[in-house]
Amino acid sequence: MLLFVLCCASVLRAFGPGEVVVTLRDQSVVRGTLVLLGDLAEVTGDDSGAADRLAALPIRLEPGSRLLSRADLEKLLEKEMAGLKGVRIEGAPISRVTVGAGGPEAEPIAQLLKARLAAVTQWSEEEILVRRISGLDDLGLPAAGVEYRVAGHISPGAMRNPLVPFEALIDGKRVRTFWVKAEVRVVARVVKALNRIDYRSRLQAADLEEIVCEIEDPGLIYVRALAEATGAIAKRTLAPGDLIRKNWLEAGTMVRKGDTVRLVAVRDSVSLTVLARALQDGKLGEQIRVQNLDFNRPVTAQVTGEREVRVGN
């Protein structure tokens, strides 16, 4: 039920010549609990003074979101003003009115931010930590009935301290856009160099280690598993302790045409290893043709390591 208290109507007993038009908006969001008629509607007329006085009429609403019909407003004004002579009410048949001084809780906003960052970076939501959120105070939004969403693009390069636009929606309609400042950190598993690796050298498993650590620059693309780096060629010299970035590596040729390779055939968790001859060069993860030396039959296999390929599930 709408709880309205209209005050100070005595100054509006006479409007003078002309007509005052009150045009109800389809939605209004107001900070605080003191609402003026001008916050809900456009008030215009030939007599600008009368229009201004009517626009300043205070209306007190309980914090929250509610529907206000044009008919409701007409009855209230008629009662308080002892008639609506010289006043015409038009505009939206129903208006969504939101009153309040608060904002959303930080946790759901942080979850929305994490989900968006996970969608545009290599990090999962579990690896993304939102340590601080600011910009949620005094938004004039109710505690319930509001949906929030990220409203714009987030650059991965600025994800440590992003400034992110959010939208507040009520019944699917945007009622406010606001900006959130966040402090974001990433803790994830990546690959580190244990030893010096010279330029154009092939990375060996013994030179690498998987570690879990805080990522200093989460906007960069890092190698996440040993298998991604083993056998690759270093495009720059790597120092001990370096977290290896993908753009520092290029895929190395693990199998060359004419090589004798180990062909691992797997079916229903049973594996068989035979020798084969490579009919093509191949890099890690690539599919190449090899020829079984026992049966002289070519097959397509995936390169899984140095002079090693695999077929089957």
ZIKA-V943082 format. One record per residue. N is the residue number from 1. PHI is phi in radians with two decimals (* if undefined). D_LAST is the distance of its C-alpha to the last C-alpha in whole Angstrom. Layout:
N|PHI|D_LAST ; N|PHI|D_LAST
This chain:
1|*|65 ; 2|-1.32|66 ; 3|-1.97|69 ; 4|-2.02|71 ; 5|-2.22|74 ; 6|-1.76|76 ; 7|-2.11|78 ; 8|1.05|81 ; 9|-1.35|82 ; 10|-1.10|85 ; 11|-1.29|85 ; 12|-1.95|84 ; 13|-1.21|87 ; 14|-2.36|88 ; 15|-1.91|86 ; 16|1.39|89 ; 17|-1.22|89 ; 18|1.64|85 ; 19|-2.16|82 ; 20|-1.85|79 ; 21|-1.94|76 ; 22|-1.84|73 ; 23|-1.88|70 ; 24|-1.22|67 ; 25|-1.34|64 ; 26|-1.32|60 ; 27|-2.75|59 ; 28|-2.55|60 ; 29|-2.15|59 ; 30|-2.22|62 ; 31|-1.36|62 ; 32|1.25|64 ; 33|-1.94|66 ; 34|-1.61|69 ; 35|-2.05|68 ; 36|-1.75|71 ; 37|-0.99|71 ; 38|-1.15|70 ; 39|-1.30|67 ; 40|-1.78|66 ; 41|-2.60|68 ; 42|-1.45|70 ; 43|-2.07|74 ; 44|-2.34|76 ; 45|3.07|79 ; 46|-1.11|83 ; 47|-1.64|84 ; 48|-1.10|81 ; 49|-1.13|83 ; 50|-1.12|83 ; 51|-1.11|79 ; 52|-1.14|78 ; 53|-1.15|80 ; 54|-1.22|78 ; 55|-1.11|75 ; 56|-1.51|76 ; 57|-1.12|76 ; 58|-1.36|74 ; 59|-2.27|71 ; 60|-1.72|70 ; 61|-2.17|66 ; 62|-1.18|64 ; 63|-1.00|61 ; 64|2.41|58 ; 65|-2.09|57 ; 66|-2.66|59 ; 67|-1.73|60 ; 68|-2.14|64 ; 69|-1.51|65 ; 70|-1.08|68 ; 71|-1.13|70 ; 72|-1.03|70 ; 73|-1.11|71 ; 74|-1.07|74 ; 75|-1.11|75 ; 76|-1.11|75 ; 77|-1.15|77 ; 78|-1.08|79 ; 79|-1.17|80 ; 80|-1.30|80 ; 81|-1.81|82 ; 82|0.96|85 ; 83|2.01|83 ; 84|-2.05|82 ; 85|-1.06|84 ; 86|1.47|83 ; 87|-2.11|80 ; 88|-2.10|77 ; 89|-1.87|73 ; 90|-2.52|71 ; 91|1.79|67 ; 92|-1.17|64 ; 93|-1.11|64 ; 94|-2.33|62 ; 95|-2.08|61 ; 96|-1.57|58 ; 97|-1.96|60 ; 98|-2.12|59 ; 99|-2.24|61 ; 100|2.84|60 ; 101|-2.01|60 ; 102|-1.74|56 ; 103|-2.50|53 ; 104|-1.25|49 ; 105|-1.21|48 ; 106|-1.19|46 ; 107|-1.09|43 ; 108|-1.13|42 ; 109|-1.17|42 ; 110|-1.10|40 ; 111|-1.15|37 ; 112|-1.10|38 ; 113|-1.14|38 ; 114|-1.08|35 ; 115|-1.10|33 ; 116|-1.17|34 ; 117|-1.11|34 ; 118|-1.12|30 ; 119|-1.33|30 ; 120|-2.00|31 ; 121|-2.30|30 ; 122|-1.48|27 ; 123|-1.64|28 ; 124|-1.49|27 ; 125|-1.06|30 ; 126|-1.18|30 ; 127|-1.54|30 ; 128|-1.69|33 ; 129|-2.01|37 ; 130|-1.75|40 ; 131|-1.51|43 ; 132|-2.65|46 ; 133|-2.24|47 ; 134|-2.36|50 ; 135|1.80|52 ; 136|-1.80|51 ; 137|-1.57|55 ; 138|0.94|58 ; 139|-1.60|56 ; 140|1.17|58 ; 141|-2.08|55 ; 142|-1.25|55 ; 143|-1.32|53 ; 144|-2.37|51 ; 145|1.44|50 ; 146|-2.02|49 ; 147|-1.83|45 ; 148|-2.09|44 ; 149|-2.66|42 ; 150|-1.23|41 ; 151|-1.81|43 ; 152|-2.59|42 ; 153|-1.33|40 ; 154|-2.02|39 ; 155|-1.34|39 ; 156|-0.99|36 ; 157|-1.20|39 ; 158|-2.00|41 ; 159|-1.38|39 ; 160|-1.19|41 ; 161|-2.40|44 ; 162|-1.37|43 ; 163|-1.90|46 ; 164|-2.09|44 ; 165|-1.41|46 ; 166|-2.12|46 ; 167|-2.05|47 ; 168|-1.83|48 ; 169|-2.17|48 ; 170|-2.19|50 ; 171|0.96|50 ; 172|1.41|47 ; 173|-1.83|50 ; 174|-1.25|50 ; 175|-1.98|53 ; 176|-2.85|53 ; 177|-1.99|51 ; 178|-2.45|51 ; 179|-1.93|49 ; 180|-2.02|48 ; 181|-1.77|47 ; 182|-2.25|45 ; 183|-1.96|44 ; 184|-2.07|40 ; 185|-2.29|38 ; 186|-2.19|34 ; 187|-2.10|33 ; 188|-2.65|29 ; 189|-1.53|27 ; 190|-2.42|27 ; 191|-1.85|27 ; 192|-2.01|30 ; 193|-1.39|32 ; 194|-1.51|33 ; 195|-2.20|35 ; 196|-1.16|37 ; 197|-2.15|34 ; 198|-1.30|36 ; 199|-0.95|36 ; 200|1.21|34 ; 201|-1.49|32 ; 202|-1.49|28 ; 203|-1.33|27 ; 204|-1.89|26 ; 205|-1.01|24 ; 206|-1.18|28 ; 207|-1.61|30 ; 208|-2.23|28 ; 209|-2.62|28 ; 210|-1.52|26 ; 211|-2.36|29 ; 212|-1.89|30 ; 213|-2.71|33 ; 214|-1.35|36 ; 215|-1.56|35 ; 216|-1.16|38 ; 217|-2.21|37 ; 218|-1.24|35 ; 219|-1.37|35 ; 220|-1.53|33 ; 221|-1.82|30 ; 222|-1.90|28 ; 223|-1.34|25 ; 224|-1.78|23 ; 225|-2.53|21 ; 226|-0.99|21 ; 227|-1.08|18 ; 228|-1.26|20 ; 229|-1.80|23 ; 230|-1.05|22 ; 231|1.60|23 ; 232|-1.29|25 ; 233|-1.82|28 ; 234|-1.30|31 ; 235|-1.56|33 ; 236|-2.74|36 ; 237|-1.27|37 ; 238|-1.88|35 ; 239|-1.66|38 ; 240|-0.99|37 ; 241|1.66|36 ; 242|-1.12|35 ; 243|-1.42|32 ; 244|-1.42|30 ; 245|-1.62|30 ; 246|-1.11|28 ; 247|-1.35|30 ; 248|-1.52|31 ; 249|-2.13|28 ; 250|-2.28|27 ; 251|-1.09|24 ; 252|-1.59|24 ; 253|-1.30|23 ; 254|-1.59|21 ; 255|-2.34|21 ; 256|-2.00|24 ; 257|-0.95|24 ; 258|1.67|25 ; 259|-1.11|24 ; 260|-1.53|22 ; 261|-2.13|19 ; 262|-1.47|17 ; 263|-1.82|14 ; 264|-1.74|11 ; 265|-1.79|9 ; 266|-2.10|6 ; 267|-2.63|6 ; 268|0.90|7 ; 269|1.17|8 ; 270|-1.83|10 ; 271|-2.08|10 ; 272|-2.39|12 ; 273|-1.97|14 ; 274|-2.33|17 ; 275|-1.67|19 ; 276|-2.54|19 ; 277|-1.95|21 ; 278|-1.28|20 ; 279|-1.72|22 ; 280|-2.57|22 ; 281|-1.24|23 ; 282|-2.65|20 ; 283|-1.76|20 ; 284|-0.96|17 ; 285|1.57|14 ; 286|-1.36|16 ; 287|-1.68|14 ; 288|-2.33|16 ; 289|-1.62|17 ; 290|-2.29|17 ; 291|-2.09|19 ; 292|-1.09|18 ; 293|-1.23|22 ; 294|-1.32|22 ; 295|-1.98|21 ; 296|0.96|22 ; 297|-2.05|19 ; 298|-1.34|18 ; 299|-2.43|15 ; 300|-1.71|13 ; 301|-2.39|11 ; 302|-1.68|11 ; 303|-1.26|14 ; 304|-2.04|13 ; 305|3.14|17 ; 306|-1.11|20 ; 307|0.91|19 ; 308|-2.43|16 ; 309|-2.33|13 ; 310|-2.53|9 ; 311|-2.26|7 ; 312|1.74|4 ; 313|-1.59|0
